[in-house]
Amino acid sequence: MPSLRPPRPALLAAILLALSAAAAADTEAEFRLVIRNHRFEPTEFAVPAGQRVRLRVDNQDASPEEFESHGLNRETRIKGAAEATIWIGPLAPGRYPFFGDFHSATAQGAVIAR
């Protein structure tokens, strides 16, 4: 009959770390932003304050666009008919404007952290 012995502390710590990382990955918020006709859709959206979030930007225009935000400290070029993933946060509560650098007259929006 095999002997049952308690798991070693290092092994137990590794298992707990892997489980907590998996749980954190499941709770990450993801938001989708579309570029169409040189405009962002939606123009504003709310994200949870204090949490890192994934922003998937789908450029449905044929021409490239650049997602830019001074408040979010992000600048990402997105080719035409392509997608990009942009990580933002964790953010303090507030409004964070963004714009399309190549079409700044029409491509504007804001992230609102609540």
KAPE-V725312 format. One record per pair of residues at least 4 apart in sequence whose C-alpha atoms are under 7 Angstrom apart, sorted by the first residue. I is the first residue (numbers start at 1). J is the second residue. D is the distance in Angstrom with one decimal. If there is no record, write none. Layout:
# KAPE-V725312
{{I & J & D} {I & J & D}}
This chain:
# KAPE-V725312
{{7 & 11 & 6.6} {7 & 12 & 6.3} {8 & 12 & 6.2} {9 & 13 & 6.0} {10 & 14 & 6.2} {11 & 15 & 6.3} {12 & 16 & 6.2} {13 & 17 & 6.1} {14 & 18 & 6.2} {15 & 19 & 6.2} {16 & 20 & 6.1} {17 & 21 & 6.1} {18 & 22 & 6.2} {19 & 23 & 6.2} {20 & 24 & 6.1} {21 & 25 & 6.2} {22 & 26 & 6.4} {23 & 27 & 6.5} {24 & 28 & 6.4} {28 & 53 & 6.1} {29 & 53 & 5.0} {29 & 54 & 6.3} {30 & 53 & 5.8} {30 & 54 & 4.7} {30 & 55 & 5.8} {31 & 54 & 6.3} {31 & 55 & 4.9} {31 & 56 & 6.1} {32 & 55 & 5.8} {32 & 56 & 4.8} {32 & 57 & 6.0} {33 & 40 & 6.6} {33 & 41 & 5.8} {33 & 42 & 6.4} {33 & 56 & 6.1} {33 & 57 & 4.8} {33 & 58 & 6.2} {34 & 40 & 5.7} {34 & 41 & 5.1} {34 & 57 & 5.7} {34 & 58 & 4.7} {34 & 59 & 5.9} {34 & 60 & 6.9} {35 & 39 & 5.4} {35 & 40 & 4.7} {35 & 41 & 6.3} {35 & 58 & 6.1} {35 & 59 & 4.6} {35 & 60 & 5.7} {35 & 61 & 6.6} {36 & 40 & 6.6} {36 & 59 & 6.7} {36 & 60 & 5.4} {36 & 61 & 5.5} {37 & 61 & 6.3} {38 & 103 & 6.2} {38 & 106 & 6.2} {38 & 107 & 5.5} {39 & 106 & 5.6} {39 & 107 & 4.1} {39 & 108 & 6.8} {40 & 107 & 5.5} {40 & 108 & 6.4} {40 & 109 & 6.6} {43 & 108 & 6.6} {43 & 109 & 4.3} {43 & 110 & 6.4} {44 & 109 & 5.4} {44 & 110 & 4.8} {44 & 111 & 5.8} {45 & 110 & 6.8} {45 & 111 & 5.4} {45 & 112 & 6.1} {46 & 111 & 5.9} {46 & 112 & 4.5} {46 & 113 & 5.7} {46 & 114 & 6.7} {47 & 111 & 7.0} {47 & 112 & 6.1} {47 & 113 & 4.9} {47 & 114 & 6.3} {48 & 113 & 5.5} {48 & 114 & 5.3} {49 & 90 & 6.5} {49 & 91 & 5.2} {49 & 92 & 5.5} {49 & 93 & 5.4} {49 & 113 & 4.7} {49 & 114 & 4.9} {50 & 89 & 7.0} {50 & 90 & 4.5} {50 & 91 & 5.2} {50 & 92 & 6.0} {51 & 89 & 6.1} {51 & 90 & 4.3} {51 & 91 & 6.7} {52 & 87 & 7.0} {52 & 88 & 5.8} {52 & 89 & 4.4} {52 & 90 & 4.3} {53 & 87 & 5.8} {53 & 88 & 5.5} {53 & 89 & 6.2} {54 & 85 & 6.7} {54 & 86 & 6.0} {54 & 87 & 4.7} {54 & 88 & 6.5} {55 & 85 & 5.7} {55 & 86 & 5.0} {55 & 87 & 6.0} {56 & 83 & 6.9} {56 & 84 & 5.8} {56 & 85 & 4.6} {56 & 86 & 6.4} {57 & 83 & 5.5} {57 & 84 & 5.2} {57 & 85 & 6.3} {58 & 82 & 6.1} {58 & 83 & 4.4} {58 & 84 & 6.7} {59 & 78 & 6.7} {59 & 80 & 5.9} {59 & 81 & 5.4} {59 & 82 & 5.4} {59 & 83 & 5.9} {60 & 80 & 6.6} {60 & 81 & 4.9} {61 & 80 & 5.5} {61 & 81 & 5.8} {62 & 80 & 4.4} {62 & 81 & 5.6} {63 & 79 & 6.7} {63 & 80 & 4.4} {64 & 78 & 5.6} {64 & 79 & 4.3} {64 & 80 & 4.4} {65 & 77 & 5.9} {65 & 78 & 5.4} {65 & 79 & 6.6} {65 & 100 & 5.9} {65 & 101 & 6.8} {65 & 102 & 5.7} {66 & 75 & 6.7} {66 & 76 & 5.4} {66 & 77 & 4.1} {66 & 78 & 5.8} {66 & 100 & 5.1} {66 & 101 & 5.2} {66 & 102 & 6.3} {67 & 75 & 5.6} {67 & 76 & 5.2} {67 & 77 & 6.3} {67 & 98 & 6.9} {67 & 99 & 6.0} {67 & 100 & 5.0} {67 & 101 & 6.7} {68 & 74 & 5.6} {68 & 75 & 4.4} {68 & 76 & 6.5} {68 & 98 & 5.5} {68 & 99 & 5.4} {68 & 100 & 6.1} {68 & 101 & 6.4} {69 & 73 & 5.8} {69 & 74 & 5.3} {69 & 75 & 6.5} {69 & 97 & 6.3} {69 & 98 & 4.4} {69 & 99 & 6.5} {70 & 74 & 6.6} {71 & 96 & 5.6} {71 & 97 & 6.9} {72 & 88 & 6.8} {72 & 96 & 6.5} {78 & 82 & 6.5} {78 & 83 & 6.6} {78 & 84 & 6.2} {91 & 113 & 6.4} {92 & 113 & 6.6} {93 & 113 & 4.7} {93 & 114 & 5.1} {94 & 112 & 5.7} {94 & 113 & 5.3} {94 & 114 & 6.9} {95 & 110 & 6.5} {95 & 111 & 5.9} {95 & 112 & 4.5} {95 & 113 & 6.4} {96 & 110 & 5.3} {96 & 111 & 5.0} {96 & 112 & 6.2} {97 & 109 & 5.7} {97 & 110 & 4.0} {97 & 111 & 6.3} {98 & 108 & 5.9} {98 & 109 & 5.3} {98 & 110 & 5.5} {99 & 104 & 5.8} {99 & 107 & 5.5} {99 & 108 & 4.3} {99 & 109 & 6.1} {100 & 104 & 5.1} {100 & 107 & 4.9} {100 & 108 & 6.4} {103 & 107 & 5.6} {104 & 108 & 6.5}}
